[in-house]
Amino acid sequence: MTSAPPPLGLGLVGCGGFGTYVLDAVAGLPGLRPVAVADPDPARARALGDRHGLPSVTSLTHLLERPDVAAVALASPPATHAAMAVQALRAGRHVFCEKPLATTAEDARAVAAEAARAGRALVVDHVLRYNPLLRALELIMAQGLLAPPRRFLFENDAADEGLGPGHWFWDPEHSGGIFVEHGVHFFDAARALIGSEPLSVRATAVRRPGGPVDMVSADVLHPGGVLASHLHSFTHAHRAERQLMRLDHGFAETRISGWIPVRAEISAWADEADARRWEQLPSRAAAVLHVDGFLPHGEERITVTVDRDAGGRAPARGRGEERVVPHRVRAVLDLGGEARKPYVCTQSVRAAVADLVRVAREGGTPVADAVAGLTAVAVAEAATLAAATGTEQPVPAPGGPLRTPVPHL
């Protein structure tokens, strides 16, 4: 009888709000055991350590001196991620890194190369990759009920209520700028849902009168003429925030609201065979919405209604594609409503760390791996340059050796 491997010892760097959030999210995660925390502020490190019954140190270097630290979670400011990730990988540790992987593509490439060389798992906290709604869309597209997107659109009217004039968010040297600090989530989501590598970017940046850049937009071109459009504005009160993701599948459309998505609405035209397949979707809701490491709360639902012959039997044509699709399908994937947003966010982080544990133990490639982190930063950097110069910028390909999977240990 083979005994279970010991839990993966986790050391956390960065004992601020997000570091606290990560430790709370992974509490009780099978195969993982937090063992120590680190922060340059000894009092802050000690406070979080005491909260979880863990020892505290004041640097990553001291954390890596501990033999029980097999993996490192980086919850430090964005400009520190690359150097810390490389240091931890060179010390033979697995890495969970808050986004962005780095603030420049050059640094992100160095991290990805080091992860490949070291043969260690590296997961970037692109939480949308671990959200059940986006994972369900990938599954539904893979099963042929939805075509791959012809267009991806994301509009983010975010709050600046907590971002005073001196906040680090506005300093590109610290945050990388809006495209890097925040846009990477959605550049990565578009890449995952479209299923191809971005080619080039056009972008615009708008500066508030007498202040920093607070609104940016980018159009990212993918192969086959697929366009991903992104807009981020940090200009609203918290209560007036709104976000919308829209996927145009040609004969279908998906709308997802909220940057922590809890509800997706799909409208599709279908033939009889596909209409019947749509009608079977609610009975498979648990499997369709499943994400390893994400604990369902029991209120997740999929509902489907089919309005037969809503469009008539005549062929319909769009962009040169002709189909006989008389039936109107409406599907709603619901994770429990707006009140469940905090839960969904926490569980998505938990699922990302579970992915790290899985790859560290079993080998393979994480869902949000180093190449995903590098590509998102490369798009963000290209968008930043495109906005500054007013010219379209290419997105460099990530390259071959960076895709080396983690071996089974």
Number of C-alpha atoms within 10 A of each C-alpha: 3 4 5 7 8 10 16 21 20 25 29 28 26 25 28 16 10 15 22 17 14 20 20 13 19 21 13 12 16 12 15 20 20 26 22 24 32 28 24 14 14 14 13 18 25 21 15 24 22 13 9 17 13 16 16 26 19 19 17 22 14 12 25 19 10 13 8 17 20 23 29 27 28 31 25 21 17 22 20 16 23 23 15 21 29 22 17 24 24 15 14 17 26 28 28 26 27 24 27 30 38 30 28 19 23 14 19 28 24 18 28 27 20 21 30 21 15 17 21 27 30 36 30 27 27 27 22 23 24 26 25 27 23 20 18 19 21 18 16 17 16 12 10 10 17 24 17 21 22 16 20 24 18 23 19 22 21 21 17 17 12 9 13 10 12 8 9 14 20 20 15 17 12 15 21 23 23 24 31 29 23 17 26 26 22 25 27 24 20 28 19 19 18 24 14 13 18 26 15 19 27 22 25 19 22 13 11 11 7 6 9 14 18 18 20 23 24 25 19 27 20 21 13 8 9 18 20 25 23 22 21 21 20 18 17 14 13 13 9 10 17 15 17 15 21 21 22 18 18 18 17 20 19 21 17 22 19 17 21 19 24 26 22 22 19 19 19 22 26 26 17 14 8 17 23 12 11 21 16 13 17 17 12 10 16 15 12 20 23 17 22 14 21 21 15 16 11 9 10 17 16 20 17 18 14 19 13 17 15 13 16 12 13 10 12 16 12 9 6 7 10 10 16 16 23 21 21 19 22 20 20 19 24 21 26 17 12 15 10 16 18 12 17 25 21 18 23 27 25 27 25 29 25 22 25 29 27 18 23 26 19 13 18 15 22 23 19 22 24 29 29 25 30 30 25 32 33 28 28 31 24 27 32 26 18 21 21 12 13 14 14 17 21 18 22 15 13 19 10 8 11 20 17 17 18 22 15 11 10
